[in-house]
Amino acid sequence: MNSNWSKKWKKCLIWFSSYISFIAFAIVGGYVIIKNDDEELKKTTKLAFVVTLIFAAINAFVSIYYNFLSMGDSYVLSGAYDFYNIFYKLVNIAEIVVYAVFIIIELAKKDNHQTTKELTNPESE
């Protein structure tokens, strides 16, 4: 990753790419895991991967539910279809909220580079 970027922006890029698509996350996350030495970025990548897998599993369940129950004759007018519509919208809203919260958390974190330097070199004061 570009060295001109701060660590918090790199983490935001990881979360944003995992929200956008699996392919974008595979490229960004794979680069971080393989080429980067920073353990904190690798930890963020792994967490983003787990969150992405959770939402992929939920979306797979919703898709299977919809396709399985749509084989019936009057599925569109049933309560099952109403449940599908509501659940599908709630999952999409929850996905947006979760990724937005993780991005906001990463942006709100303070950089502790200065604190680390002060702790390792107290004579500079």
C-alpha positions in Angstrom: 0.0 0.0 0.0 1.1 3.5 -0.6 3.4 4.7 2.2 1.9 8.3 2.0 -1.3 7.0 3.4 -1.8 6.9 7.1 -2.7 3.6 8.9 -6.2 4.7 9.6 -6.9 5.4 5.9 -5.5 2.1 4.9 -7.9 0.4 7.4 -10.8 2.4 5.9 -9.8 1.2 2.5 -9.9 -2.3 3.7 -13.4 -1.9 5.2 -14.6 0.0 2.2 -13.3 -2.6 -0.3 -14.9 -5.4 1.7 -18.3 -3.6 1.5 -18.0 -2.9 -2.2 -17.2 -6.5 -3.5 -15.5 -9.7 -2.8 -13.1 -9.1 -5.7 -12.0 -5.6 -4.4 -11.5 -7.1 -1.0 -9.6 -10.0 -2.3 -7.2 -7.6 -4.1 -6.8 -5.2 -1.2 -6.9 -7.8 1.6 -4.6 -10.2 -0.3 -2.1 -7.4 -0.8 -2.2 -6.5 2.9 -1.8 -10.2 4.1 1.0 -11.0 1.6 3.0 -7.8 1.2 2.5 -5.8 4.4 4.4 -6.4 7.6 2.1 -4.4 9.9 0.2 -6.8 12.2 -2.5 -4.3 13.0 -3.4 -4.0 9.3 -3.4 -7.8 9.0 -5.7 -8.0 12.0 -8.1 -5.5 10.5 -8.1 -7.5 7.2 -8.9 -10.7 9.0 -11.8 -9.0 10.9 -13.2 -7.5 7.7 -13.0 -11.0 6.1 -15.0 -12.5 9.0 -17.6 -9.8 8.8 -17.8 -10.2 5.0 -18.3 -14.0 5.4 -21.0 -13.5 7.9 -23.0 -11.2 5.6 -22.3 -13.6 2.6 -23.8 -16.4 4.6 -26.9 -14.4 5.6 -27.4 -13.3 2.0 -27.0 -16.9 0.8 -29.7 -18.0 3.3 -32.0 -15.2 2.1 -31.4 -16.2 -1.5 -32.0 -19.9 -0.9 -35.2 -19.0 1.1 -36.5 -16.9 -1.7 -35.7 -19.4 -4.5 -37.0 -22.4 -2.5 -40.3 -20.8 -1.6 -40.8 -19.1 -5.0 -41.5 -22.5 -6.5 -45.0 -22.3 -5.2 -48.0 -20.9 -7.1 -49.0 -18.0 -4.8 -45.7 -17.1 -3.2 -45.8 -13.4 -4.1 -49.1 -12.9 -2.3 -48.1 -14.9 0.8 -46.8 -13.9 4.1 -43.5 -15.6 3.3 -42.9 -13.1 0.6 -43.6 -10.3 2.9 -41.1 -11.8 5.4 -38.6 -12.1 2.6 -39.0 -8.4 1.6 -38.7 -7.2 5.2 -35.8 -9.5 6.1 -33.9 -8.7 2.9 -34.2 -4.9 3.5 -33.1 -5.3 7.2 -30.1 -7.3 6.1 -29.0 -4.7 3.6 -29.5 -1.9 6.1 -27.6 -3.8 8.8 -24.7 -4.4 6.3 -24.4 -0.7 5.5 -24.6 0.2 9.2 -22.0 -2.4 10.3 -19.5 -1.3 7.6 -20.1 2.4 8.2 -19.6 1.9 12.0 -16.3 0.1 11.4 -15.1 2.8 9.1 -16.1 5.5 11.6 -14.3 3.6 14.4 -11.1 3.5 12.3 -11.3 7.2 11.5 -12.0 8.1 15.1 -9.1 6.2 16.5 -6.1 8.4 17.5 -2.8 7.6 16.0 -0.5 6.4 18.7 2.7 6.9 16.9 3.6 10.0 18.9 2.6 8.3 22.2 4.8 5.3 21.3 7.8 7.6 20.5 7.3 9.5 23.8 7.1 6.2 25.7 10.3 4.8 24.1 12.3 8.0 24.3 11.3 10.0 27.4 14.5 12.1 27.2 13.2 14.1 24.3 11.0 16.2 26.5 
